Amino acid sequence: MIDTHLHLFDPVHHAFADDAPYRPLPHECASWPELKSLLHRHGVKQAVLVAPTAGYNHNLTPLTDTLRDAGTMLRGVARLRGDESEARLDALAAQGVVGVRVDLRHDGADAVTALSDARQPQAWAQRDWFVQVQADTAIWAQVGEAVAAWPNDLVVDHCGWPDPRLGLQQPGHAAVLALANRGRTWLKLSGPFRFSRQPWPHADTDIYAQRLVAAFGPQRCIWGSDWPFVRLPQQLDYGDVLKLLSRWVPDADARNIILTASPRELLARGRP
């Protein structure tokens, strides 16, 4: 099993950045050995460590140090400023980075234009990196076509953050569904607790997740826990979050593709 979305906050070894928009609480922090133990308990063989906006923002040292310690068990997704040199990008690739996270919920929709004008997606594509986009439904409605024109493999974070209050016809959800026809695009089944308007177990997210699986197919869907579940009013259990996938994808063979074959294909990209 492969978990394609988790974070690590370890202020004992890596102090939080001064410009981080959120500083994780003690129960949201852990060391790499503690995270490794958690993954082993749940049968996770490989995982993707995503450089977070919270805690570290653009400081990638926590990411690259953990990738060094973890070896082949972890691959990394970097949060970049967009002005990195070719040498810096090459160094990150050598350290196990296979993708870039574009956080439009924090940086705004205009970041897509800025990155396109700077030709950063082309630089990332030269290294065969995928681009993982976090945007809510309103932003997806604005940037869907522009992001689709990038030369990279794409990953849609957290089901595209649909808003259950707006119904199935909301333009942002339609923009994400349209990416299923683009090819080279993966849909990440993750984060229902981010966009749900109901308490656990977030039943209002089911129809959106199920529509996305039907559009993309299991071969282009991946799963991520979003551990350690920062900025939530209640603590979540890793195993309970994993069980949500069974509700969205009742077929065991399809779930196996989502948890193993599909992410394995995605992570074959960008290896040094």
matplotlib code that plots the C-alpha trace (Angstrom):
import matplotlib.pyplot as plt

x = [0.0, 1.2, 0.1, 0.5, 0.0, 1.4, 3.4, 5.9, 6.3, 9.3, 10.2, 12.7, 15.0, 13.7, 12.3, 9.2, 9.7, 8.9, 6.7, 4.7, 0.9, 0.3, 2.4, 1.4, 0.4, 2.3, -0.2, 0.4, 4.1, 6.3, 9.7, 10.5, 10.9, 7.5, 5.9, 7.7, 6.3, 2.8, 3.1, 4.3, 1.4, -1.0, 0.8, 2.1, 5.2, 5.9, 4.7, 4.9, 6.1, 4.6, 6.4, 3.7, 2.8, 2.1, 5.1, 7.8, 6.4, 9.3, 12.0, 12.8, 15.5, 13.0, 11.8, 15.2, 16.7, 13.7, 14.1, 17.7, 16.9, 14.0, 15.7, 13.4, 10.4, 9.7, 9.5, 9.1, 7.0, 8.5, 6.9, 8.9, 9.0, 9.2, 12.6, 14.9, 18.0, 18.6, 21.3, 18.8, 16.2, 18.8, 19.9, 16.3, 15.8, 18.9, 17.5, 14.3, 11.9, 9.6, 7.0, 6.1, 3.1, 1.4, -0.8, -3.3, -5.4, -2.5, -0.9, -4.0, -5.1, -2.6, 0.2, -0.7, -0.1, 3.2, 4.5, 3.4, 5.1, 8.3, 8.2, 8.6, 6.3, 8.6, 11.6, 9.8, 8.7, 12.4, 12.9, 9.8, 8.2, 4.5, 2.7, 0.3, -2.3, -4.2, -7.1, -10.6, -13.6, -13.8, -10.1, -10.4, -13.2, -10.6, -7.5, -8.6, -7.9, -4.5, -3.3, -4.4, -2.1, 1.0, 3.4, 3.5, 1.7, -0.9, -2.2, -5.4, -5.2, -8.1, -10.7, -10.4, -12.1, -15.7, -18.2, -21.1, -23.3, -23.0, -24.2, -22.9, -23.0, -20.6, -18.0, -15.0, -16.1, -16.8, -13.3, -11.8, -13.9, -12.8, -9.2, -10.1, -10.1, -6.7, -4.7, -1.5, -3.7, -4.3, -7.1, -6.1, -8.9, -8.0, -9.0, -12.8, -12.5, -11.1, -14.2, -17.0, -19.8, -20.9, -19.3, -17.5, -17.9, -18.5, -21.2, -21.7, -18.4, -19.4, -21.1, -18.2, -15.6, -17.7, -18.2, -14.5, -13.6, -16.1, -14.6, -10.9, -11.1, -9.1, -6.0, -5.9, -7.0, -4.6, -5.2, -3.6, -4.2, -3.2, -1.7, -1.2, -4.5, -3.5, -5.9, -8.9, -11.3, -10.9, -8.1, -8.4, -7.2, -5.2, -7.1, -10.5, -9.4, -8.3, -11.6, -13.4, -11.9, -14.0, -17.1, -16.2, -14.8, -16.6, -14.9, -11.7, -9.9, -10.5, -9.2, -6.1, -5.4, -5.9, -3.7, -0.9, -0.7, -1.8, 0.5, 3.4, 3.0, 3.0, 6.0, 8.0, 8.4, 11.1, 13.5, 17.2]
y = [0.0, 3.5, 6.7, 9.5, 12.4, 13.0, 15.6, 15.6, 18.3, 17.8, 21.1, 19.3, 18.8, 21.5, 24.7, 26.2, 28.9, 32.5, 33.0, 29.8, 30.6, 27.9, 26.3, 22.7, 21.8, 19.2, 16.4, 17.2, 16.7, 13.6, 12.4, 10.3, 7.1, 7.6, 8.2, 5.1, 3.0, 4.3, 3.4, -0.1, -0.7, 0.1, -1.9, 1.2, 0.1, 3.5, 7.0, 10.5, 13.2, 16.6, 19.7, 21.6, 25.3, 25.0, 24.8, 25.2, 27.0, 27.2, 25.7, 22.4, 21.2, 19.2, 17.5, 16.6, 15.6, 13.1, 11.8, 11.1, 9.2, 7.3, 6.0, 4.4, 4.3, 8.0, 10.2, 13.9, 16.7, 20.1, 23.5, 25.9, 29.6, 29.4, 31.1, 28.1, 27.6, 24.6, 23.4, 23.7, 21.7, 19.0, 18.7, 18.2, 15.5, 13.7, 13.9, 12.1, 14.9, 13.7, 16.5, 20.0, 21.2, 24.4, 25.6, 28.0, 28.1, 29.9, 31.7, 32.5, 31.9, 34.5, 32.1, 30.0, 33.0, 33.8, 30.3, 30.0, 33.3, 32.2, 28.9, 27.0, 24.1, 23.5, 23.3, 20.8, 18.8, 18.4, 16.5, 14.4, 15.9, 15.9, 19.0, 18.6, 21.4, 22.3, 24.6, 24.9, 24.8, 28.5, 28.6, 25.5, 27.2, 30.0, 28.0, 24.6, 25.3, 27.1, 24.2, 21.7, 23.4, 22.7, 20.1, 18.1, 15.1, 16.6, 15.5, 17.1, 17.4, 16.5, 15.7, 19.3, 20.7, 20.7, 22.6, 20.3, 23.3, 24.2, 21.0, 18.8, 21.5, 23.8, 25.1, 24.1, 20.5, 20.4, 21.8, 19.0, 16.4, 17.8, 17.0, 13.3, 13.7, 15.4, 12.3, 12.4, 13.5, 11.7, 12.4, 12.2, 10.7, 12.5, 15.2, 14.8, 16.4, 19.5, 20.2, 18.4, 20.5, 17.7, 16.0, 12.7, 10.5, 13.3, 11.6, 14.7, 14.0, 10.6, 11.6, 13.8, 11.1, 8.5, 10.8, 11.4, 7.7, 7.1, 9.9, 9.2, 5.4, 3.5, 3.6, 7.4, 7.7, 7.6, 7.8, 9.9, 10.1, 13.8, 12.7, 14.2, 15.9, 19.4, 22.3, 20.1, 20.5, 16.8, 14.2, 11.6, 8.0, 6.9, 3.6, 5.3, 7.7, 4.7, 3.0, 5.9, 4.6, 1.5, 3.6, 5.4, 2.4, -0.8, -3.0, -4.5, -4.9, -1.2, -0.2, -2.3, -0.4, 2.9, 2.0, 0.2, 0.1, 3.7, 5.4, 3.1, 4.3, 8.0, 7.6, 5.9, 9.4, 11.8, 9.3, 10.3]
z = [0.0, -0.8, 1.0, -1.4, 0.9, 4.4, 6.2, 9.0, 11.6, 13.9, 15.7, 17.8, 14.8, 12.5, 13.9, 12.3, 9.8, 10.9, 7.8, 8.3, 8.3, 11.0, 13.7, 14.3, 17.9, 19.9, 19.1, 15.4, 15.6, 15.4, 14.4, 11.4, 13.5, 15.0, 11.5, 10.2, 13.0, 12.3, 8.6, 9.4, 11.7, 8.8, 6.1, 4.2, 2.2, 0.6, 1.1, -0.3, 2.0, 1.0, 2.0, 3.9, 3.8, 7.5, 9.8, 7.2, 4.2, 1.7, 4.0, 2.3, 4.7, 6.9, 3.7, 2.3, 5.7, 6.1, 2.6, 3.3, 6.5, 5.0, 1.9, -0.7, 1.7, 1.0, -2.1, -1.8, -3.1, -2.8, -2.2, -4.3, -4.7, -8.5, -9.0, -8.1, -10.2, -12.5, -10.0, -7.1, -9.0, -9.9, -6.3, -5.1, -7.7, -6.5, -3.0, -3.9, -4.9, -7.7, -7.7, -6.9, -4.8, -6.0, -3.1, -4.6, -1.5, 0.1, -2.9, -4.9, -8.4, -9.8, -8.9, -12.0, -14.3, -12.6, -12.8, -16.4, -17.4, -15.6, -17.5, -14.2, -15.3, -18.3, -15.9, -13.7, -16.8, -17.9, -14.7, -15.2, -12.1, -11.6, -10.3, -7.4, -7.2, -4.1, -4.9, -3.7, -6.0, -6.7, -7.7, -9.9, -11.8, -12.6, -13.3, -14.6, -18.3, -17.6, -15.4, -18.0, -20.5, -18.4, -19.8, -16.6, -15.2, -12.8, -9.4, -8.1, -4.3, -1.9, -4.6, -5.8, -2.6, -3.8, -1.7, -0.8, -0.3, -4.0, -5.5, -8.3, -11.0, -9.3, -11.9, -9.9, -9.6, -13.4, -14.1, -12.1, -13.8, -17.2, -16.3, -16.5, -20.3, -20.3, -19.7, -17.5, -14.5, -11.2, -8.8, -5.1, -2.9, 0.3, 2.7, 3.0, 6.5, 4.7, 2.5, 4.2, 5.8, 8.1, 11.1, 10.9, 8.8, 6.3, 4.3, 2.2, 0.5, -0.8, -4.0, -5.1, -4.5, -6.3, -9.3, -9.5, -9.3, -12.1, -14.3, -13.7, -13.2, -10.5, -12.7, -12.3, -8.7, -5.7, -2.0, 0.7, 4.4, 4.9, 8.2, 10.8, 10.2, 11.2, 11.9, 12.7, 15.6, 16.5, 16.4, 13.7, 13.6, 10.6, 10.3, 10.4, 7.6, 5.5, 6.0, 4.2, 0.9, 1.3, 1.4, -1.8, -3.6, -2.5, -5.0, -3.5, -6.8, -7.6, -4.2, -4.7, -7.9, -6.1, -3.2, -5.1, -8.9, -9.7, -7.2, -8.2, -11.8, -10.8, -8.5, -11.3, -12.7, -11.7, -10.2, -10.5]

ax = plt.figure().add_subplot(projection="3d")
ax.plot(x, y, z, "-o")
ax.set_aspect("equal")
plt.show()
